Amino acid sequence: MTRNAAAVFTPLVGAADDDVLDLLRLERRFFHDGFHHIGKEIVRAYWDAYPRLSALRDRMMGQDGVRLFSGRWVPTGRITKGERAGQATVWANLNYLIQGNCRELLVGAWMTARRTFDAHPEWRADVRLPVHDELVVSCRRRYAAEVCAALEAAMSFEFFGVPITAEADVLLDEQDVSRWMSGDIARKIKEAQAA
């Protein structure tokens, strides 16, 4: 993990200052002693740059969990090992709020896609795996375009006034074999084959 990655990653996942330092200590062999002070300054500057987000984080640290937009309650966890065992992980509540709501959005899109797939049994479309904000789907190849269109429709919507858009790609390698890869790579292969 680079200094920049640690600085961006740790506030987003809700890591406490000590946890940030633990992550940054992993990189000590690559940077001079005292880098952890720079890391603390970077994290502090991040929260200073986003005062409303910082205020939300501070308010949420007083809660014993978070309520997602779906109504589902996600309780605060507890540290199970080490000298802080038993301590509530209230510093992670902001992350629980963000990741939990993202999960709810993905599940909603998944269920919408599932209903469309069920209405078209000839597609033999099935979600094989959710990966972060993606759904990995298998289907009959001749229906891939229809399945991609159904996925894009299911995963594109407005959330509290914010447009959520999605792209679906058929993942085929240079030999036209279905393989796991990023959509960016699949699009590049398709473009190269069309040229």
N, C-alpha and C positions, 0 to 999 in steps of 0.2 A: 504494500500500500504506500503510495507516495504521500508527501506532505499535503499536497492539495487534496488528494482523495480522502485522507484522514480528516482534514478540516471540513470538507463538505459532507462526508458520510456521517460522522459522529453526531452533529446536531440533528440531522434528519432522522436518525434512528433513535434519538432520544437518549443518547449516552450521557451519563453524569460526568462531571469534570474528572473524577478519578479514573473513570473508564476511558475517557479520551487520553489521559496520560498513559494508561496501560497500553493503548493502541500505539501511541507515539513512541513509547519506549521500545517497541518492537523494531522501530526504525533507527534507534540510537546508533547502531553500528555504521549506518550510512551518513549520519549527520553528527555534527559536533555535540559534545555534552552541553546541556542547556537548551536544546531544541524544544523540550517540553514547554518551556516558557513561551516560545514562539507559538506553539500549538495552542496554548491557553489564550494568548492574545488573538489568534485567528478566530477561535470559537467565540470569544467575548465580542470581537468586532462583528461577527456574523449576527449575534443576537442584538447588538446595538443597531445594526443596519435594518433590522426588521422588528421594530418595537411592538407592533401589534401581535406578531407571532410570538415574540418573547413574553408579552403579557398573557396570551392564551396559554403558553407553556406554564408560566408561573401559577395561573389560576388552576390549571389542571393538576398541578402537583399537590394540591390540597384535596384531591378526590381519591377515592379508593377504586376507581375504574372509570370507564367511559361508556356513554350511551351512543350507539351508532345511529345513523339516520333511519335505519330499518327498525329501531327500537331495541335491538339486541344489546345486552349489557356485557362488556368485556371487563372483568375484574383485574385489578392491579396484581401482578405477580409478586413473588417473594424470592430473594436471593437464597439459594439453598446451600452454598458452600462458602468456606473462608470466614474471615473475621467479620464480614457483614451479613452472615447467614441470618435469615429471619427478617431482614430489612425489606420494607415494601419498595418496589421498583416504580414509585410514582413518577420518577423522571422519564419513564417510558410512555406515560399516558398520551402525550402528543403523538408519538409514533403509533400507538394503538389506535388513536382516532383516525389518523391518515390511512394506515395500512388496513384497518378494519373496514373503513368505508370503501376503500378500493376493492377489497374482497367482496363486499356486498354488491358493488356495481358489476364485478365480473360474474358473480353467481346469477344476478338478474339477467345479464346478457346470455349466459350459458342456458338458462331456462327458456329464454325467448328463442334461441337457436334450436334447442331441443324440440320445442313445439313445432317449429318449421320443419325440422328433420323428420319428425314423426308423421307430418302431413305428406311427406314424400319418401315412402319406404324404398322406392326404386333407387334412391341415392345411396342407400346403405351408409349414411353419414353418421358418425359417432365421435363424440369428444373423447379423445384418448388421454389428454393430460392438460390441466391448467398450469401455465407457467407465468407467474407474476401477473401481467396484464394481457396474456395471450391464451388462446385456446388452440391446442393442437388437435386437429380433426382428421379422421380418415374417411374416405368415401370412394365410390366407384369413380375411376378416372374420367369417364365420359361426362360425369356430372360435376366436375371440379369447378367450373365457372359458376354454375347455379349455387353450389355450396358456398363458394367465396362470396357471392352476392348476398346470400342469406346471412352469413356471418357478419359482413359489413353492416347490413341493416340492423342486425341484433345488437351489435356493439357500438353503434353510432346513435347518439341521443343527446338531449340537453339535460344537464344536471345543475339545478339551481341557477339557471341562466348561463351556464358555461357549456359551450358545445364540446361534446366528446365525439371524436371521429376515429374511425378504424379502417385499416387496410387489411385485406386478406390476400395471401399469396400461396400459390401452389409450389411446394418445395420439391423441385426436381433438379438433379445434378446434370452435368454435361452429357452423361450417357442416358439421360431421360429416366433415371431411377429415382424413386421417391426416397429422400433422405432428410434427416433433421439438419437444418441450417437456418440462418437468420433470413428474414424476408429480403433484406438488402442484398444478400448474396444470391438468393433465388432470382431476384429481379435483374441483377447483373448478368447472370447466366442466360436468362430469357432474352435480354437485349443483345447479348453477344451472338446468340443463335439466330436472332432475327436479322442481324446485319449481314 
